[in-house]
Amino acid sequence: MQLTRYLLQWSKNVTMPAATLATSSSFSRSTSDLIEKYSRFSPSPISLRQFIDFAQKSGNEKSSFRWLRQEIPTRLANMMKEMNRFPDDLLSTASTSLVTSWYKTSFEEMMRYRDVPVNNDITENFTETLRKIVVRHRNVVETMAFGIMEWTEKMSRKKKVFSETDKENIQYFLDRFYTSRIGIRLLINQHVLLFGDSADREPNLYGSIDPNCDVGCVVQEAYDNAKFLCEQYYLGAPEVKMHVHNVVNEHDPTVNIIYCPSHLYHVCFELFKNAMRATMEFHPDHASDVPPIDVLVTKGHDDCCIKVSDRGGGASREKRQRWFEYLYSTAPRPSRGDASRVAPLAGYGYGLPLSRLYARYLGGDLEIQSIDGFGTDTYIYLRSPSNEAIETVPVFNSTTTEQYRRPHLSGDWVAPISSSSQTKKKRISNKSKS
């Protein structure tokens, strides 16, 4: 109800003098001026409870239209301004330029609706525009990944070395950029699924959100699909042992929360892929009898937690710290021509970083603990109360600018060379002697 009241109040304050759909030629300002204007607005994050209340109770298409025509350009403009903080060498790569053009085109299309009156034709056109934006941006993650790869190759050819500041800034930006993309897609999908063609709707969902999401069922589905891929590649796959514990209602054998099933599936599928690959490669001679993956699903008063435990050999602390770095992957890096023949994002090094963003987007988190030589435990945290599962949305402001300008601080501890580094040097030395 709070979201509905907010939309209605906002719509009363909007003047709509134009009688027809605006065109690019009728812009009173250039696109760059409009981007500057909208980037000064702050996005308005909302909770899962507000999403559901709007969809179930008094939400209507015109209220959604009035809010989204302001909110989506605001989020697009904030990210476009932040992209301008990129180094010129990165902005000039073919892939990054393509992503920039997609955002610019989508922003311009949204601007066509900024001052128009609300009627059925306008809302129908608006919904179709949102569909086109989703299609246009469907390869943003992969294309941006290639843009970063093109930049690193360009730097390598120039024999330039990335500074720690460069690495931190790229990590900082990509976290914010992809989080913003997750949020924009959810807003668009909610509108399109609620008010678009009814053939696209899932009967148990309100848009993309399930008011009674069975966490165990989503986890099982992610496991089954990951197992299928694993069996294709390794001719075997670890089984899963799942235990569900509901602290809130001990008589309920399931865990149900208000959540977006596609987000949860994305995270679980990635974790199962990693766990299966590690397990199969750590036990190469026992493909038909590898240790199972243990899964624990719990629901408390504040958090819903999913623990995924494998016996895939784990990793050292040094390696584990890099698992959330973009472009760090232990799988072979694919070419663009391989995109249709590999698992989603395999080899790009984006699986775990993106999974953590999906978990964090609605107030949760993803954490990993690993035992070198044994296995890895991964924890997915989700908010149990839907009113506390609020969007995490980046905003471009003076603090953001300062973050990109801030130099990397050198360490203020005197630390010895790690034993692992010394061990590696000894191995190299021994190999050269032999």
N, C-alpha and C positions, 0 to 999 in steps of 0.2 A: 504493500500500500504506500510505503514511503516513496518508492520509485514512481508510482503512478501520480502521486501528488506533485512530485518534483517535475515530472514531464508536463503535467497540466499547467503548473505555475510558470514553467519556463516558456511554454507556448504562448501564454498570455502576454509575455513581455517581448515577443518577437513581432516586428512589423513586417507585413507581406504585401507591399504595394503592387508588385508586378502581377499581370494577369495571365501571362503565359510563361512557359519554361524558358529560363534565361539561356542565352547562347554565349559562346566564348567571345563573340564580337561585341557583346553588350557589357562586358566587364568594365566597371568604372576604374578598376586598378589592374595593373599587370599581375600575372600569376605570382611573380616573386613578391609583390607587395602583399598579396593575399596570404601567401605562405608566412610572411613576416607577421602579419596581423594575427592569424590563427595560432601561430606558435607561441604567442603571448598568453593564450588561454591555457588553463590547466585542465587536463583530463579529469573526468568525474568517475572514479572507480565505484562499482556497486557490488553488492554481495550476492551469493547464490540465493539467499532468501528473497532478496529483492527481485531477482530474475524470475523466480518461481511465482511469487505473489503477483507480479505483473502479468505473467502468462496464464495463471490459473483464474484470476479474479477479474479485475477491471481493465486489463490492458487492451488497447485497441491499436489498429494499424496507424491511424493518424497521429496519435500521441508518440508512437515509436518513431514515425517519420520525422516529426518535429525535433525530437531529441537527437536522432542519429545524424541528421543533416548538419548539426553543430558538432557533435562529439567525434564522429569519424574524421572530418577534416582537421579537427584539433589534434587528434592523435597522429594523423599522417604528417601534419606540418611540424609537430614536435620532432618526429624522427628525421624528417628531411633537413631541418636545421642542424640536427646533430650530425648527420652524414657529411655536412659541409666542413666538419672539423677533421675529416679524414685528410691524410697527406695527399698531395696532388697526384703522386704516382699511383696511388690506390684508386682515386676517383677516376683516373683516366683509363683504367683497364676496361676491356670490352664488357666483361661480366658486371662489374660495378656500375658502369654507365647504363647498362640495360636495366638493372634494378632501380636506379635513380629515375629512369624514364618511366618505368611502371608506376612508381609513386607519384610522379608529376602528373601523368595521365589520369590516374585515379582521383587525385586531388582536384584536377580541373573538372572532371565529371561530377564530383560532389558539389562543386561550386555552382553548377547549373541549377541547383535546387535551393540555393541559400535564401532567395527572396520571393519564392513563388507561393501562391495560395494553395491550400490543401483541397484536393478533390480526388475522385477515384482514378482518373487518368494519370494524374501526377504520381500518386502512390504506386500505381501499377508500373509506371516507367521507372520509378525509384527502385522498386524491388528488382526489376530486370537489370538495372545498373549495378546493383549490389552483386547480383549473380556474375556479371561480367568481371567485376573486380576480383572476386574469388578465383575465377578461372585465370585471370591475368597474373595473379600473385601465387599461383599454386607451386611454381618452381623457384620461389624466392630463396629458400634455404640453400638448395643446391647451387643456384647461380651465384649467390653471395659467397659460398664456399669456394667456388672456382675463382671468383674475383680476388679473394685473399690468396689463393694458390698462385694466381697470375702475378700478383704483387710480390710474393716471396721469390718467385722465379726471376722476376725483373730485378729485385734487389740482389739476388745471387749473381746474376750476370754482371751487375755493376760492382760486384765484390763489396757490397755494403752489408754491415752486420746490424741486425735488429737490436736496439737498446732495450733494457728492461722496461723503460717508459713506453716504448712502442708496443711491447707485448702486453703490458698492463692495460694500455688504452684500447687495444683491439679486443681483449677479453671483456673489458668494461663495456665497450660499445655493443659487441655482439650479444651479450647478455641482455642489454636493454632493447636492442633492435628486435631480437626474436621474441622477447616478452611482449613488446608492443604488438608484434604481428599476431601472437596468440590471442591477445585481447581483442584486436580488431576483427579477427576471423570469428571469434565467439559472438561478438555483437552482430556482425552481418548474418551469421548462421541463425541466430535467434530470430531475427526479423524475417529472413527468407523462409525458414521452416514454419514459423507461426502464421505468416500471412501470404506466403507464396502458394505454389501448386501443392495441393493436399497429397498428391502421389508421393512426394518426397518425405512425408512425415512418418516417423515411427510412432506406433499407437501408444506406447508406454512413456514417451518422452514429451516434454514441453520444450520444443525447439531441440537443442542439443543436450538438455539437462534432464536427468532422471530423478524424480522426487523420491524414489525408493530404489536407489542403485544398490544392487546386490554385489558387494565388493568381491566376495568369493567367486561368483560366476564370471565376473570380468577377468579376474586373475586366471581362472581355469581356461577361459577362451584364449587369453594371451599365451598361456603355456601350450595349449593344443596347436596353435598356429606356428609357434616357434619350434615345437617338436617336429612338425611336418617339414619345415625347412632343414632342420638339423639332420633328420633321417635321409633327406635327399642328398645331403653333402657328405655326411659321415657314415651313412648306412646304419645308424643307430642313434639313440638319444637317451639321456637320463630320465628316469621316471620322476614324478613329483609326489611328495608326501605333504598334504595340506592339513593344518589344524586351525580351526576357527574358534575364537574365544570372545564372547560378548560380555563385557563387564557391566554395561548399562542394564542389560536384561539377560540374566544367566539362563533363563528358560527358552531364549530364542537361539536356535542353532546357527543363525545367519547374522551377518553384519550388513546393515543397510544404512546408507546416508544419502543426503541430497548431493549429487555430484554430476559431473560431465563424464559419462562412460568412455567416450573416445579419448579423452585426456588420460584417464587412468589406464586404459588399454595400451596407449602409446608407451607409457612409462614401463609397464609390466612386460610388454613384448620385448622392449630393448634389454631389460635386465635378464630375461630368460634367454635371449639370444647370446648375451655375453656369458652367462653361467653355463649354458650348454656347450658353447665353443671351448671354453676353458676346461670344462670337465672332460670332454672328448679328447682334447689334445694332451691333457695331463695323464690320461689313461689310454694311450694309443693301442695297447695290446689287448684291451678288454672292452671293445666297442659294444658287445652285447650284454655286458655286466658291469656297468659303471655305477659309481655311487649316486644315489638319488639327490634331487634338489628338494630341500626342506623349506616349506612356506608356512609362516604363522601370520594369521590375520586376526587383529584384535580391534575392539572398539571400546574406548574409554569415554569419560564425560567430556574431555577436551580434544583428544586426538583419536583418529583411526590410524592404525599402523599396520604395515605389511612388511614382514621380514623375509628376505629371500637368501637362503644359505646354500652355497655350493662347496664341493670339494675339488675344485679345479686348480689347485696349486697356489692360489693367492698371488700376492706380489709384494715386493719390498715397499717400504714407506716412500722411498724415492720415486718409484714408478707410480704408486697409488696417487701421489700428489699431482701427477700429470694427467690423470684420467679425466678431469674436468676441463682440461685445456682444449680449445678448438684446434682442429687439424692434427691432434695427437691420436693415432690409431695404431693398434697392433695388427689390424687386418690390412691386406694389400689395398693400395689406393686405386679406385677404379677410374677409367676414363669416361667421358660423357657417353660414348657409344655403348658402354656397359650398363647404363642406367636401367634398362629394362630387364636385365638378366641377373641383377644382384638384389640382395635384401635391402630395404629402404635405408639409405644413408651409410651402408656398410663401407668402411674404408675412408670415410671423410673425417672421422674423428668427432662427429657431431652428436652421436647417439646419447652418451651420458650427459654432456652439457645441456642438450635440449630437454632431456628427460627431467633433469633437475629444475629447469625453468618451468616446465609444465606442472611439476609438483609445487613449486614456489608461487606460481601465478595466483593461486587461490588460497594463499596463506599456509601452505604445507612446506615440505622440504624433502630432500633426498640425501642420505648420508651413507658412506661406505667405510667399513672396517675390513682389513684384510690381514691374514696370517700367512706370511711368506712360507711356501712349501706345503701349505695345507688347503686353504680355501678362503672364500670371501663372504661376508655378511653385508647385505644391502638393506637399508631401512627407508621405506616410503612413509612419510607422515602426511596425513590429510586432516583438515579441520572437521571435527564431528558436528559442532553447532553450525548450521548453515548461515546464520547471521554473522558469524566470525570468519567465514570463508569469503574474504573480500579480495577483489582484484588487486594485483600489484602492477601498477602502471607507471612507467617512467615519464618524467616531465623534463623538458629542456629549459634550464634557467642558468643563473649566474654560477650556481654550484657546479653544474655540469661543465660549464666552460672552464672553471678553475680546475676541475679534475683532469681535463685534457692538457692543461698548461703545467700542472704540477710535475716537477722532476722526480725521478725515482730516487728514493733515499737509500743510501748505502747502509749496510748492516752496522749496528753499534755493538756487536759482540765479536770477540776474537774466537773463531771456531776452527778446530783442526780439520784437515782433509778427511772426508768420511772414509770409513773402513772399506765401504763398497768400492769407492774410487781407487783406493790403494790395491784392493784385490784385483780389480780389472787391470790395473797397470802391471801387476805381477803376472797375470795370465798372458797378457800381450808379450811381456818380456820372455816368459817361458816358451811361448810359441815361436818367437823369433830365434831363440837359442836352438830349438829343435829343428 
